[in-house]
Amino acid sequence: MTGMTTLVPAATLLAGVLSALLAGLYLAFSLAIMPSLARLADLVLVAVMQTVNRVIVRPGFVVLFLGAPLVAVAAAVSALVAGAPAGIAVLVGALLQIASLVITAVVNIPLNTALDRADPDDVTDVARAREAFERPWVRAHGLRTVVTVLGAVALLAAPLL
């Protein structure tokens, strides 16, 4: 393999691994973090999520969050240009990673931003913020988790097709 034919499987594998790692992070939130926070007081959920929103934006997360869709798109373009047999699977994986990014940008980030405005010294404001945040955030997060997992599967299975 040389040139484009080497790039396609390498980019697809990298996109699949980045996507799978991001899916694992999302899954941990779905399986453990959010159900745990759901059992705690309003102030605890709000304070923890405000802290997470600040702490998570670090290089490692940014590489996963932006790298998965960007590398997936590069892999899809390379696969389609090269006429790779798995081109459609790679394209599906890339579209799913883009969909995950869009869900995050359209739903999760605005909800995070609104939650960040909650005044921890105002019990009523904290309760209102939680009520406005928790259910829609968890639903959107569940959707982006499934979409990210499916994208990772498509990308990782593509070389087998």
Secondary structure by P-SEA (a helix, b strand, c coil): ccaaaaaaaaaaaaaaaaaaaaaaaaaaaaccaaaaaaaccaaaaaaaaaaaaaaaccaaaaaaaaaaaaaaaaaaaaaaaacccaaaaaaaaaaaaaaaaaaaaacaaaaaaaaaacccccaaaaaaaaaaccaaaaaaaaaaaaaaaaaaaaaaacccc
